[in-house]
Amino acid sequence: METLNAYARALWESTQERLFFLPPFPDQIDTLALFGLLLVVGLLAGEWLRARFGFPKMVGYVLAGTLFGPSLLGWISVEALTQARPIADAALGLLLMEAGRRLDLRWLLGNPALLRATAADVLLSFVAIYFFAWLLVGLSPGWAAATAAVTMASAPAVVLLTVEESSAQGQVTERVILHTAIATAVSFVLFALVLGFVHAELSADWINAVAHPLWVAVGAALIAWGTARLTLLVAARLPKRSLAQVFVLVAMALLAVGVARMLAVPVFLTLFVMGALLAFDDRRQTLAYTQLPEAHWLLAIILFVIVGASLPWREFTWLTALQALGLLLVRAAAKTGAAYFGNRNLPPAKRLWVGLGIQPLSATAVFMAYEIAALYPEVGRSALLLPLFAAAIMEIAGPVLCRLALVRAGETAGDGEKKGGIA
Amino acid sequence: MSEGIGEFRESQPLTLGVELELQLLSRRDFDLTRGATDLMQALDYDERFGEIKLEITESMIEVSTQPQATVAGIAADLAGLRETLVALCRRNNIALCGGGTHAFHRWPERRICPGERFDAIYQRYGYLAKQFTVFGQHVHVGVTSADDAIWLTQALGEYVPAFIALSAASPFVDGVDTLFQSARLNAVSAFPLSGQCPPLADWADFLDHFRLLQDCGIAKSIKDLYWDVRPKPEYGTVEIRVCDTPLSIERATALAALAQSLCRYLLRERPAFDAEGLRHVARYNKFQACRYGREAQLSEPAARRQRPLREWLDALLVTLAGDAEALGCGNWLRTLAERGAPSDADWLRATWERERNMNDVVRTASERWMGEGDAS
């Protein structure tokens, strides 16, 4: 690859002596060109896996990213990944906003069994992963808590896209979405607290230990509140469900993503809170019926290709892989147990399908792990290999398990009835 | 006895039973959702108010009262069924709604309920089965003999427009105003055995007719007859099937009062009716009632003229007042006569004018049915 690059550069520069209008040899691929390439490669891989093996398309997007990313072929460089990060942030932000809009507290409060199930899911998952990481893997309490905060929740992006792709409807689907939204909300709160623990553990810096979590939590809340209020204010002047409202929703989400990036506040947290506020504050159903446009699948493809390319396969060791598998088993037992024994007003088989449907672990966890790891790069990266590998395994298995649960529950549409997804 | 039709089981005269088909909605956007089998699996109920059962697609659920001697009994059963179902739906985050059609759902997205009978209907009628995701009220009235059942089935034919106009609650289909008061019946009329029952002299004549349908491969059981009014031998009743499911159980109860009072009047007076003449105008009169509701113009073949349905209906309600009082349901019948009270179709249109959004129209109708929000 490097030889080819050097040859092309030499040829270009020799031509440049005669054709003065030529620009300098482009060292980096243009962002739009990169966007186009990632899109096509991810799309083709997703469609092929879907047609050949019936896998969810997300698996194909992740595998394409993994194959072409820095860990394997290297066609997507680390620089290109940095360059594409705003697109991934936008994609994840939109999906997290949608997850926040699905945080249905009215249903939760009206159904004690569901409240028990989601509370048990959150509590058991965190505790089980924390003790596994601390006692069995040997992480310090701070990093064990970080690992648990990052991996306890299901992946909202995977769950929402799988539901949409298979046009699933029913009690298993609704409960998988609610479990995911609740666990995501709690994991974000714990994530902010864990930032303080990590500071305290690694630098004994009490100012940062207090100020950083506050900055993250208050910053995200303020940005989310401001953009949500503005969104509702503008959308109220437009016809409900109109294209104009869709544009306002997307534009305001991008505004929130941009402001969060400017202030180093996690995008996923900000957008999730924004989505939740949009749902709670919308007493006149201004935006309640407005859905994301089909085009969000374009961004989702890019997101999963980038996540796939970001996975740390170069640092693979059998030990870490085994530990990650152990974490996933402990997590699976906690989640399935909570879903089974909590959702008492569902038939037993459906409780199991809920447990299976909430297994995905994905983009949000990866981004959260990198966010924490970036605080203390010298130790953070290695300390967080465990959640990153767990996420890497579930990037492939998660969508398959979620889809399997929805299909077995009989809640997916026949081929003629599908409206979600692409193609 | 013809195969496919059981013995006619005589029942107490003028006993009532009401069936309502209801909409199951997503609380997120108030579109129809897949929920019927989930609800049935979660149902823990002793059937004290009647049955709750599946219908053809997963977005519908049917409730049916116990047989009741009085309209008050029907009102109590419907209230109990509503309360049971509303609690069940709330636990499962599903909204419940009346009305003859869903205002904006897309029929290709509907899913057929599991079960041999539903699958057979889907295989037989194809997409019509999914388009049959419309919601009606059926009223059963008990009769003491099979011959009376056939006579009443015929005699009630003339009054079909009254039931349609008074129950009309389906002005919207596919997100647009159809200009009909009851668009639901257009979905029913696509089925080959829908419409008016043919002129029949008595039960024996009916059995002959049914054997003909069987021999020609047209019908297998009485359930294949989608007539506006049909005998129901296993219940010992005559079933009136043209009403839209109203937006409230109060209107559904009032329609049961109309059915009971009318049947009492007909069986008591045995007025002569022109079955042959009615055959020529029945479809037109039905169309008029569906299209215009109370503003319809009915054709009277004997007098060779048109008459406003409103005028004919007012006269009918006056005629039935004595029978209603005798049955103890005069108060319910009077709610149908009240001038100025909008029909359910008019209420839905007024809600659309106010909200300018179909999701909100369905949400408001659902709140009215479930007893939530301002609409109740």
HADDOCK unambig.tbl for C-alpha pairs under 7 A between the chains (distance, minus, plus):
assign (segid A and resid 107 and name CA) (segid B and resid 93 and name CA) 5.93 0.50 0.50
assign (segid A and resid 110 and name CA) (segid B and resid 91 and name CA) 6.40 0.50 0.50
assign (segid A and resid 111 and name CA) (segid B and resid 91 and name CA) 5.33 0.50 0.50
assign (segid A and resid 169 and name CA) (segid B and resid 33 and name CA) 6.85 0.50 0.50
assign (segid A and resid 169 and name CA) (segid B and resid 34 and name CA) 5.71 0.50 0.50
assign (segid A and resid 170 and name CA) (segid B and resid 34 and name CA) 5.73 0.50 0.50
assign (segid A and resid 170 and name CA) (segid B and resid 35 and name CA) 5.80 0.50 0.50
assign (segid A and resid 171 and name CA) (segid B and resid 38 and name CA) 6.59 0.50 0.50
assign (segid A and resid 171 and name CA) (segid B and resid 92 and name CA) 6.95 0.50 0.50
assign (segid A and resid 240 and name CA) (segid B and resid 357 and name CA) 6.81 0.50 0.50
assign (segid A and resid 288 and name CA) (segid B and resid 29 and name CA) 6.89 0.50 0.50
assign (segid A and resid 289 and name CA) (segid B and resid 29 and name CA) 5.27 0.50 0.50
assign (segid A and resid 345 and name CA) (segid B and resid 42 and name CA) 6.29 0.50 0.50
assign (segid A and resid 346 and name CA) (segid B and resid 42 and name CA) 6.27 0.50 0.50
assign (segid A and resid 347 and name CA) (segid B and resid 41 and name CA) 7.00 0.50 0.50
assign (segid A and resid 417 and name CA) (segid B and resid 108 and name CA) 6.15 0.50 0.50
assign (segid A and resid 417 and name CA) (segid B and resid 109 and name CA) 5.17 0.50 0.50
